[in-house]
Amino acid sequence: MRFYTHIVSLIIGLLAVATPRITHAAMDSSAIANACNALALESFGLKDLVLVINANKAGAAMTDVFDEFNDLFDAVLDNIGLVTGTLVIADPAAQQSVYEAYSYFVQGLFELMDGLSTSATTFITLDSQNEFRIPMEVQTLRGVVDAYFFNVISVFPANSSYSSQSNNQKGQVDSHFRQAVQAFHLATAKSPQPYSNITSAKMRMRL
């Protein structure tokens, strides 16, 4: 049921992005910066939990990982609709404030995904289902983060360095998400291609 809840919520989030901006109440720049900072702190907190589990082989705490993934997903989803409708920020100081907070959230996601990549083998050892459950959580979070970043980037003037730099960071975050997913597949794979262990097994059965 949790998976289907995520899917429905993701569709709602994407509809918020697609809805004309004038139909939503706007957030001011300080509210956007505060939201990004709060999301960053959640990301760092989840990263710390992941690393503790990896270091201590604490399988009982895996439930907390999934709970915190859900909390982070919900927080990002809530903010998609809130930032939608915000006009382009004209004040340079406000632009910098939002960009710094945006970058802080980006850094939180970098470290979270890197922590998951590092912990893949341990997590799968603790529970073989984590090979598939963690990538599902990562991909679900990736969808709402992408929509949220799209909206935040839109508040920077299109020709500004902040717009260019934040777009570049968005691409880097996406790469970190992909690498984290791949790490869980490669942890049990017999070749560099994800799911190759499953494919090889099927081929041997056919022979």
N, C-alpha and C positions, 0 to 999 in steps of 0.2 A: 504493500500500500504506500510505503514511503516513496518508492520510485515514482509511482503515478502522481503522487502529490507534487513531487519535484517537477515533473513534466508539465502538469497543469499550471503550476506557479511560473515556470519558465515561459510558457505561452502568454500568460498575463503580462509578464515583464516585457516581452518583445512587443506586445500590443501597445504597451505604454510608450515604447520608443517610436512606434509607427504612428501614433495618434498625433494630430497637429499640435504644435507646441503651445498655441494660444489657449488651448482648452485646459491647461494645468496651471496651478498656482506656482509661482516662481520662488526659488530659494535665493537668498542673497549670498554674496561671495563668502562671507564668514561662515554661514551655515554649511555651505558646500565643503569648505576647508575643514570644519569641525567633523563633518560626516566622514570625509576621507581619512582623517586622523583616527577616528574611532574604528573604522574598518581596518586600518593598518594595525592597530593594537590588537584587534581580534585575530588577525592573521599571525602576528608574532606570538600571541598566546597559544594558538593551535600548533604553530611550529615548535614551540618549546615543549608542548605535550608530546608531540611526535618524537622528538629527540630523546626525551626521558624514557619513553616506552622502548625506543630502539636500544638505549644504553642499558636498561634494566631488564629487558625481555619481559616487560610487564603486560602480559596478554589480557589480564582482567581490565586494564584501562582502555582497551580498544573501544568499548562502548562510549567512553568519553570523547574519543576522536570523532566518531560518527555524530554524536550530539553536537559537538562544536562545529563540525562541517555544516550541519543543519542550521545552527544559529548564524553562522557567517553567511550562508546562502540567503536566509531570510532577511538579514540586515542589508545585504547588497540589493536584494529584490525590492525592499521597501524604498531604498534610496533612488532607484531608477525612476519611479514615478515622481518623487519629490523634486529631483533636479530638472525633470522635463518641464519646459516652459520658461526656464531661466534665460534672460536676454544675454547677449554677448557682453562680457565685462569690459568696460572702457578704461577703468582706473588701473594704471600700471602696478600700483602697490597691491591692489586686490588680485590682479592676475598672478602676481608672484606668490601671494599667499596661497591661492588655490593650487597653483602648480607645485609648490613645495609639499602641500598635503597630499596631492595626487601622487607625487614621486615617493612619498613615505608609504602610501598604500602599495604602490608598485614594488617597493623594496620588501615589504611584508610578504607579498605573494611570491617574489623571487625566493626568499628564504624558506617559506613554507613548502614550495614545490621542490626546492633542493633538498630539504629535510626529508620529504617523502621519498625522493629518489634514493637517497642514502639509506633509508630504512626499509626499502622494498623487500630485501631478502629476509630480514628479521620479521617483518609483518607477515609474510607468507609462511614462514616457519611457525609463527604463533597460530595462524589459522589459514589454511590453504585457500579459503574463500576470499581472503583479502586480495588475492591476485586479480580478482574481478570487481570486488566491492569498492576498493580504493579508487581504481580508475573510473568507476561509475560516479563516485562522489566528485572526483576531480573534473570530469567532463561536465557534470551538472553545474558545478560552481563556475566553470569556464564560461558557460553560456550567459549567466547573469552578469559576470564581470565584464564580458565583452560589451554587453548592452549598456552597462553603467558607464564604462569608459567612453563609449561613443557619445553619451550624453554630456559627460563632463568636458570632453575635448571640445564639444560644440560651443561652450561658453567662452572659449578663447577666440580672439580675432583670427580669421582664417589665414591671414598672411603673416601671423606673428611667429616668433621663434617658439613660444610656448605651445602653439598648435602643432608645429612640426616635431618638437621634442616629445610631446606627450603621445603623438601618434607613433613615434619610433618606440617609445617605451611600451605602448600597447602591443606592438608586434613582438617585443622581447618577452613580455608576459605570456603571450600565446605560445611562444617557443618553450618556455619553462613548463607550461601546462602539458604540452606534448611530450616533453622529455620525462616528466613524472609518470605519465601514463605508460610510456614505453619502458621505463625502468621496471615496472611491475610485470610486464610481459617478458622482458628479457631475463628476469630473475630465474625463470624456470625454462627458458627456451634453450634449444640445442644448437641454434644458429642465430645470427643477428636479427632475423626477421621476426617481429612479434607474432605470437601464436604458431610459430614454426614447429614447436614441439607437438602441438595438437595436430597440425597438418601432417607431420611426419608419421605420427601414430596411425592416422587414418590411411595413409598410403601403405604402411606395412600391413594393415589389416586387409587391404584390397589385394595385396600380393599373396 
